[in-house]
Amino acid sequence: MRSGAKVAIVGGVFVVVASGVGYGGYNLYNGLTGSGTGTGTKSGAATKKSGPPSADEIDQAAKDFLAAWANGKAAEAAQLTNNAAEAEPLLAGYRDQAHVSEAVITPGTAVGAKVPFTVKATVSYEGQAKPWSYTSELTVVRGLSTGRALVDWMPAVVHPKLTKNTMLKTDQASAPPIKAVDRKGRELTKEKYPSLGPILDSLRKKYGEDAGGTAGVELVVAATDQAGDQAAADQTLLTLSKGEEGRLDTTLDADVQAAAETAVKKYGQASVVAIKPSTGEIRAVANSPADGYNTAMMGAQAPGSTMKIVTAAMMMDNGVVHGPGAKVECPSTVMWDGVPFQNLEKFEIKNGTFKDSFRRSCNTAFIKAITPLNKKKTAGTALGETARKYFGIGLDWQTGIVSVDGSVPESSGAETAASYIGQGKITMNVLNMASITATAKSGGFKQPVIVPQGLDDRELATAQRLPGSIAQALREMMRATAAYGTGQSAMSGVGGDKGAKTGSAEVDGQGKSNSWFTGFADDLAAAAVVQSGGHGGDAAGPVVAQILKAG
């Protein structure tokens, strides 16, 4: 705001303090409330305004809202937003549930319609108190029905970590704190490994009691509906009393995790997962942005040509092709039910083999060769059956935290052809694709886990082993892709027994395709996606390569 005002809470009573124009004067030290400003409401009818709010209106609306909030008038402050019904509970809960006993709110200079502010507060609960500070902002908009300048309501106005269906709460922690350690006993913290923040919160929620610690008192962001395992884990904002940590062993590897964190933060939106093929143990999970949604394990989007690993297995399992050396056609374009499909820049391969089409990621070969399957009733289900039977896709993985299974639904018409190249209705995340690569490398599906199964004896998903000839063929074609195919550039610096598959997935309304890449090196497999990253080898490829080198 342009007047340099401050809003404060004294002795549990919210009051306003100001040094600029338009505010009443309030004494911070004896709790007296002097000449208040009210909410700026004027008597008499006024003409309904339109268009963006003016600078004066922005100042006045922000001042009125902060003053009402500061005075503890949650209902009044809520009416100064464009969603009073959702605003009031959070505003009232700031004192009643979060137990903020004192605070000073200092607005910054408005930038357009946005007004930033800093909060320096004290949280008090059952004789314990601790300082707490953070920054947030509000935006002033024109009310659609009233024409008034109003605060555009979103939970993040109260605190930037708040989202829909969450609240601030200070209480005894819902689960004891944990000291999570990697496979070598090294401590894993969200401060050192930011992407692990949401994961550590989830592990604490599920295993905190079993880890042997005792709960302290914390201010947290909590879900308003805490029912079921799907409810979000509490996110700790302030610890008033720490409690005692219990040790929790994970399958992660600190070195691989560090490499994953570094690799994804180069991009605005990216995710990567690394898995040990011989055991299914998850070695790293990283996302950018790091403190948001765990897209790596909970995302669901088209995987592009990385799906050709499964399609290739389906083709060989159904006798459509007979191994990497089989002759297949790779024309520049192909039709399926009247819908054209083409290769990148309409390239073609003359007199090529199945391995040639795989390593160069020829879309048309994976569609044209399967055309005879149209005559079978299983044409729209064969890919899903292969994914489930050999790669464990859709079997409700129990990783240790909430994760989302890949989906290969039944298809018809041109969607069937699109599914063969990882488009259509198929959805995956990098956990799923890393597991698919791990299965190809080891020859058999090992359900990914982030904590040992013995911790809670949960039932893990199982699948049939790949037929030996198919597993061998997949590895041969992935090795060719890494050595002299579309993955060559990205994998050139990776040592050991290595293989790869590139992918790019088109998204409606998105100018540039998502970059996908998956690969293995010895007993480590990884998959990555970079949103709007373009070709698989360009963005996601170097991410995977960096992780494989660290392993």
N, C-alpha and C positions, 0 to 999 in steps of 0.2 A: 504494500500500500504506500501511498505517496506522502503520508503524514507522519510516519515513523512511530506509530502507536504500539503499545504493548498490552497484552491481555494476560491477566494473572489469576491464580487461585490462592486464596489465603485461608488457612485454617479450615479447609474443606468447603469454603464458600467461594464461588467463582466471582471475581470482580474484574473491572477494566481499569487499566492505568494508561495514561496517554501523555505525550509531550507535544502533540501536534494539534491541528485545527479540527474541531468537530467532535471532540470527545469530552466527556465529563472528567473531572479530577477525582482520583481515588487514592486513598492512603494505604499503601501496601503493609504498613507496619502495625496498624491497630485494627485492621479489618473493617474500617468504616466505609460505607458506601455513600459517596457524596452525590453531586448533581448528575444523575444518570442520563444517558443519551437515549434510552429506549431502543426501539428498533427502526427508527427513521420513518415510521408510518405517518402519512399525512392525512388529515381529515378532508372530506369533500371529494367529489367525483373528479377523476383525472382521465384525460384522453389516453386510450390504449396506444402504446408505442409499438413500433416495429423496427426491424433492422438490428444490427449488432449494438450492444450497449456501449454508451460513451465512456470515456475515461472517468468522468465524475460518477456515473452510475456504477462502474466497476468498483471504485473506491467505497461508495456508500453501501453497496450490497455486501462487499467483503467485511466492512466495518460492522454492519448490523448483524451479520451472521456470527462473526467472532465474538461480538459483545454478548449476544444472546447465549451462545455456547459457554462463554466464560462465566456468565452469571448463573449457570446451572439451569437455564430455561431450555431444556431439550426440545419440548414441544414447540416453543416459539422459534428456536433456531431451525428446526425441521421445516417449519412453514416458510422459511426464507430460502429453501431449496426447491428444486423442481421434482422432488420425490419425497414428500414428507413421511409417508408411511414406512419407507425403508430407512430414512435418515434418523428418525426419533429413537429407535432402540439402541443404535450404536452411540449416539450422542449422550443418551442417558447412562449407558453402560460404561462410559469413560470414567465416571466417578463410582458408580454402583458395583460394576463387575471388575473393572481394571484396577479400582482402588487408587486412582490418582488423587493424592491429597493436596498437592501444591503444583503449580506450573506457571511458567511465564511463556506466553506466545508472542513472538516478535515477527511481525510481517516484514517481508522484503519489498523491493520495488516491483510493481506490477510490470509484467511483460505482455503487452496486449491485454487479453482478458484473463491471463493467469496471474495469480497472486501467491508467491511462495511464502512460507512462514517456517520459523524454527520454534520447536517446543523444548523447553528445559523444565523437567518435572521431577516430582518425588512420588514414588509409589510406596504406600504404607499398608501393611497387612499383619494383623495380630502381633503388634509390637515390633515388627521389623520394617525398616524403611531403607530405600536406596534411590539414588538419583538416576534419572532416565532422560535422555535427550534424543531428538530426531528431527528431521525436516520433512515437510509435506507441502502441498500446494492445493489451491482451489481455483476453479475456473468459473467465471461469471457469464451467464448466457441470458438470452431473452426468453421469458416464459411464453410458451405457445398460446395458452388460453388467456393469460392475464396481461401480457405485454410488459410485465415487471422484470427488472433485472434480478436474477436469482442465481444462487450457487448451483452449479451443475453437479447433482449428487452422485457420488460414488463412494464406496467405503474407504477408498484410499485417501479421502480428504482427512479422515480421523487419524489414520496411520497408513503409510505406503504399502505395508504388507497385507492389509485387509482386502479381501475380495468378497464377492457375493457369498452369502451363507457362512460367513466367519464372524468372529467377535473377539474382543480383547478380554482376557480373564486372568485375574491373579488369584492363585489358590495353591494348595498342595499339588505338586505335579501329578499328572495322571499315570505316569510310569517313572520308575527310578532312572537316573542317568546311567548311560553306558560308556564304557571305554572300549570302543571298537578297535580291533587290531587286524592287521593283514595276515597272510598265511605264514609270515615269518615273525609275527609278534610285534610288528611296528605299529604304533598308534596312528589311527586315521581320524583327522579332525576336519570340520568344515572350513576352518580358517586356512589350513594348508591345502586342502583339496575341496574347493568350493562346490564342485558338482555333486559331492557326496552329501551336502547339506540335507536335501529332502530325503535321501536314502537313509542317512543316519537317524533322522527323525522317525522314519517308518520302522526301522529296526528297533529303535528304542520303544516305540509304541507296542510292537508285537512281542519283543523278547526282554524288555526291561525288567519285568518281574522275575523271569527265569535266570537272569544274569547275576542276581544276588545283591543288587544295590538297594539303597533306601532313598525314597523320594524327598526332595526339598520343596521350597516354595518358589514359584516362578510366575512371571507375567508372560502369557503366551497368546499367540493367535490360534484360536480353537474353532473347529467346525461347529456350527449351531446344531447340526444333527450328527451326533456321535455314534449312531447305530451302525454296526457291521464293520467288517474289515476294510470295506471300500472307503470309509470315512477318512478324511485327511488326518495325518498325524499332527499333533500340536507342534507349533513352531515357536521355540523359546526366544523371547525378545529381551528378557531381563531375569537374572537369577538373584532372588533375595536371600535364599539360603540354599547351598549347593546340594546337600544330601551326599550320599556315598555312591560312587560309580561301581557298577558291576562289569566284569570283563566279558566281551562278546567277540568270539572268533569269527572271522569272515574268510571268504575265499579270495578276496582281492589281493593284489600285489602293488605295494606302494610305488615301486619304480614304474610299472606299466600305467598305473593311475596318474602319476605325475606327467608322463609323456602324453597321455590322453587329454589331460587338462590343458596342457600347452598347445596341443594340436588343434583343438576345437575353438579355442578363444580367438583364433585368427579370423573367425567368421561370426557374423551376427546371429545366425541360426544354424547350428550344426550339432550332431550327436554321433557318438561312437561307443561300441561295446567290444570287449575282447574276451575270448573264451578259450579254455584249454580243451582241445578236442577229445583227448583220451579220457577225460573225467566229466566234462561239462561245467567245471568250475569257472565262474565269472572272475576275470582278472582285473577288469576296469570298466567303469561306466562314466561317461562324461557328456555334458551338454553345454551349449552356449545359446542363450544366457545360462549361467551356472546355477543361479538360485531360483530358477523358475520351475516349470513343469518338467517332470522326468520323461522327456520325449524319447530318450534312448530305449526305455523299457515299456513305455505306455503309449507311444505314438502309433498311428495307423495311417499309412499312406502308400501309394503305389510305389513298388520297388524298382520299376523299370527292368532293364535287361539282366540285372542280377538274378531275377527269377528264372532265367534260362537254365540255371543249374538244375532246378526242379523239373522244368520242361524237358530238358535233355534226358533226365532220368526216366520221365514218363514215356518219352519217345522210344527209348531203348527197352523199357520194360514191356511196352506194348508191341514191340517188333516193327515199329515204323522205320527205325534205322538200326543198323547192326554194328555199332561201335564207331569210334572216332574216324576210322579210315573209310567209312561208307561214303559213296558218292551221293551228294545232295545238290539240288539246284538252289542257287542264290541269285534270282533275278533282281532287277532294281525295284520293281513293284510287283504286287500280287493282289488278287481280288479274293474276298471272302464274303459271300452273300451280298454281292454288289458293292461292298465297301473296299476302297483301295488301302493298302498298307505299303509302306516303302522303307528303304534303308536311308541312313544318314547321307545326305547329298546324292541320293539315288545310286550309290555304288552297287556293283555286281561282282560276283566271283564266278568265273567260267571254269568248268571242269574241276570244281573244288570238292573237298571232303567235308564231312560233318565237323571235324576239328577246325578246319579253315573257317567255317561259318561261325563256330563258337568263339574262336579267338578274335575274330573281327566283328563279332556281334551283329551278324546278319539277321535282321528281323524276318525277312521274307522266307528264308530257309526253314525257320521254326514254324512258319504258318503253312507254306506250300506242301512240305513233306507230310504234314498231319492231315491234309485234306481227306484222305480215305477214312479217317475216323468219323467224319460227318455221317457216314452210313451206319454208324453204330450208335446205339442208344446212350452209350457212355461218353459221347463226344464232349458234352458239357460238364462231365463229372470226373473224367480221367485225371485231370491235373490235381484236383482237390484230393482224390483218393491217393495219388502218389505222395502228395505233400503230407498227408496224415499218416499213411502206412509206413513210410520210410524216414520222414523228417520230423515227425511229431507235431506238425502244425495243427493247431486247433484242439489240443488235448488237455487244456486247462493246466498249464505249467504252474507248479508250486515252487517258485524260485526262492522264497523266503520273505519277499515283499510283494506288493501288488505289481503285476505286470500284465500286459495285454498280448494275447495270442495273435498270431497271424491269421488271416482269413482268406480262404480260397473257395468262394461260394460257387454253386452250380451256375452255369452260364448258358446263353443261347445266342444264335446268330453271330454277328460280328464281335460281340463281347467275348465270345469264346476265343477267337483269334487274338483279340487284344490281351486276353489273360495269358496267352502263351509267351508274350513278351513283357509281362509284368505291368500291364495297364488294366483297363476295364475296372472290375469291382474288387480286384485283389488289393489287400492292404497288409503291410508289414511294418515292423520297426527294425532298428539295427540289431536289437537283441535276437529277433527271429532270424535275420539274415546271417548274423555271425554264427548262429547255431546250425543253419543250413550248410554253411561252409565247413564248420567243424564236423558235421556228419559226413560230408563228402570226403574230408581228410581222413577221418578215423574209420570210415566204413559203417558206422552205426551211431544212431541217435543217443546222446546222453543229455537228459534234460538239464538245462542250465540252472545253477544254484548260486546264491550269493552268501549263504551260510550253510554249514554242513547239515545234511539230512538228519544226522544223529541228534541234533539240537532239539528237535521236536518230533522226530519220527514221522514226518509228513510223507504222504504217498507221492512218489514222483511218477511222471508220465513215462511210458515206455513205448517203443515202436520196433518194428521188424528191422533187422540189419539189411542194408542194401545188398543185393546180389553182388558177389565179388567182382564179376566182370563189369557191372555198371559202376561200382565205386572206383575201380581202377580206371575206367574210361573218363569219369568226371575229373579225377586227379590229373590224368594225362592232358585233358583239354584245358584245365585251369593252369597247369604248368606252362603250356604253350602260350596262353594269354599273357602270363607274366613275363615270359622270356622273349616273345616276338609278336605279341598281339596288342590289343588296346590297353593292356595294363603294363606294357614294357617300361614306359617312361617313369611311372610312379614307383614301380617295383625294382628299378635298376640298382638301387643301393641296398636292397634287402638280401641278406645271405641265407644259406641253408636251403632246405627243400621247400620251394615256394610255388604258390599258384594264386590266381586271381580271377575275378570277373567284374567287368565294368557295367555301369547302367546309368541311364538318364531317363527321368520320368517327367512327362509333360503334365502340367496342371492347368486346368481351365482358368483363364483370367490372369495367368502368370506369364510374363514375357519370356522368362528364361527357365529352362527345365531344372529340376532338382538333380543334383549330382550324387550318384550312388557308387559305392565301391566296396567289394569284399575280397578278402584274401587270407592266405595262411602262410606261415613260415615255421617249419618243424612242428612243434606241438603248441602252437598258438594261432588262433583264428580271430579275425576282427572284421567288422563292417561299419561303415560310416555313411552318413548322408549330410549334404550341405544344401540348404534351401537356396534355390535360384543359383546353384553353383555351376550349371552347365554340364558339360560332358563329365562322365564318371571319373576319368583319369585326371581331370584338371584340378578339381577341388577336393573331393572325397578321397581320391587316390593317395595324395600325400599325407592325409590324416591317418589312413590305415597303415601306410608304410612307416610312419613315425612310431606308431604303437608296436608294430611287428619288430622293428629294430630294437626297441626297449626290452622286448621279451627274450 
